[in-house]
Amino acid sequence: MSKKENTAPVSNNENKQEYSLNDDRRVKVLSPGMLVAKRFFRNRLAVTGLIILAIMFAFSFLGGLVSPYRQDQKFTRLDIQAKDYAGAVENKSFVANAADKELFSGSVQAQTQLAIQRKNDSFEYNGLTYTLNKINDDFYSIYTCGKLVGIVSKELVNSSNSNESFSFEFTYAALMCKANGESSFTAEGKTYTIDADGIIYENGNEIAYISQYIIRAVMGDVFLTRDFKNKLIDALKAKQESFVYTDADGVEAEYILHFDPSKNQWDIKQEIDTTVFDTYSPPSKTHWLGTDKYGMDMLTRLMYGGRVSLIIGFIVVFIETILGVILGGISGYFGGHIDNLIMRIVDIFYCIPSMPIIIILGAAMDAANVPSATRMLYLMLILGFLGWPGIARLVRGQILSLREQEFMTATEACGISVPRRIFKHLIPNVIPQLIVTMTMGLGSTIITEATLSFLGLGVRFPFASWGNIINDVNNVFVLTHYWNIWIPAGVLLLLTVLAFNIVGDGLRDAFDPKMKR
């Protein structure tokens, strides 16, 4: 009887082969891209940087879509402000009023003031004798050649219903009537009445008043009523610091009185509810990070600012890479005179003082009032055009070491065209180094843009960038009192640039073929 063969099934565990990550059989089945990815994701610091970048991109590009506000939306609030409303002067000197401007000119008026100070009854001027007729201590009439040529008085005749001025005849008759204690006077064929307070009436309607106070509105289109002036004069005589007045429309306002010694007058300020921009408001439920100096939501500005800073960084690096790859590839492949020419151009660009040129161009765009969108485009082109030489040298150096290898000899033997050799076979071998350089260059580009915007030479309103948001720290008061204005933008800028540098370091380590597997 034949011996039975052992047909027992083999255990699954015996069929399984465990390979470690260092096992050569494991490495052979992984593509180069997978090897790079595994090395990169084993670097915890690089993964942390990648996560930070993902958060920044989500915050900047998705946050702006979620935010209920626009980046240039300004918010307002009602605020009680004291605005200049009127000025009041107590007239302690004589004011002249001329009946004949030729005989009672400014020079004659000055001589009249001098004669009153010297207590003279007359004076000589230009061969004429002027006589002073004293009505009372505050009122004089001046005669020459037998006729009245003018008056000087410390009291003035003011209009009650408008800012109009009165004729000399009316002013003289009114002042004489009050000085003599009379109740009526006639001027220009009309009869007027006057009460003990110096208020002048025509047919029972108040038209003017006599007062030693000169009160004028700050704005030409504002008329100060007689009632308001009476309230103001009473407050000035009582030496009050403020008073409350209700106008004919029922609007109540408080008026602040301040004496200015330099102008020898009272400044009257009106406290009213005024709609103003909600500047530098603290964090609240409506504005999580408060508002800036323009009254715009800070959180929304940070979102849009991150978008602008990242877009500028990527476009500038893209322009630098395109120019650097093309010129560096041609220089490294052809060598000789072409290489010398391109490298001398690179040397020239290295010698160009980039920052002064950018500052000059920024000032020129300010003078030309270049629109904000166009200005941002110019900024990207300028930064990209000035930053390509470093990438060109990198590409040239890599191609010089690759062009003599066997695979390039094979491409030449196969009759492949020169552009195809460069961009199909050489450039792909430089891409790992390019990726690392571009990643680390993004951080420096964002810093450059932020610096220019901070100096006022970069991105301008209404566009936001982290740089022009931090520009507010030019104000020392904002720097010390409103941390919510500049610290968040500074932190976001720091984290983004740091994350790009960390990711760049991680990619460099992952692409390094000598790295221990």
Secondary structure, 3 states (H helix, E strand, C coil): CCCCCCCCCCCHHHHCCCCCCCCHHHHHCCCHHHHHHHHHHHCHHHHHHHHHHHHHHHHHHHHHHHCCCCCCCECEEEEEEEEEEEEEEECCCCEEEECCCCCCCHHHHHHHHHHHHCCCCEEEECCEEEEEEEEECCEEEEEECCEEEEEEECCEEEECCCCCCCCHHHHHHHHHHHHCCCCEEEECCEEEEECCCCEEEECCEEEEEEECEEEEECCCCCCCCHHHHHHHHHHHHCCCCEEEEECCCCCEEEEEEEEECCCCEEEEEEEEEEEEECCCCCCCCCCCCCECCCCEEHHHHHHHHHHHHHHHHHHHHHHHHHHHHHHHHHHHHHCHHHHHHHHHHHHHHHHCCHHHHHHHHHHHHHHCCCCHHHHHHHHHHHHHHHCCHHHHHHHHHHHHHHCCCHHHHHHHHCCCCHHHHHHHHHHHHHHHHHHHHHHHHHHHHHHHHHHHHHCCCCCCCCCCCHHHHHHHHHCHHHHHHCHHHHHHHHHHHHHHHHHHHHHHHHHHHHHCCCCCC
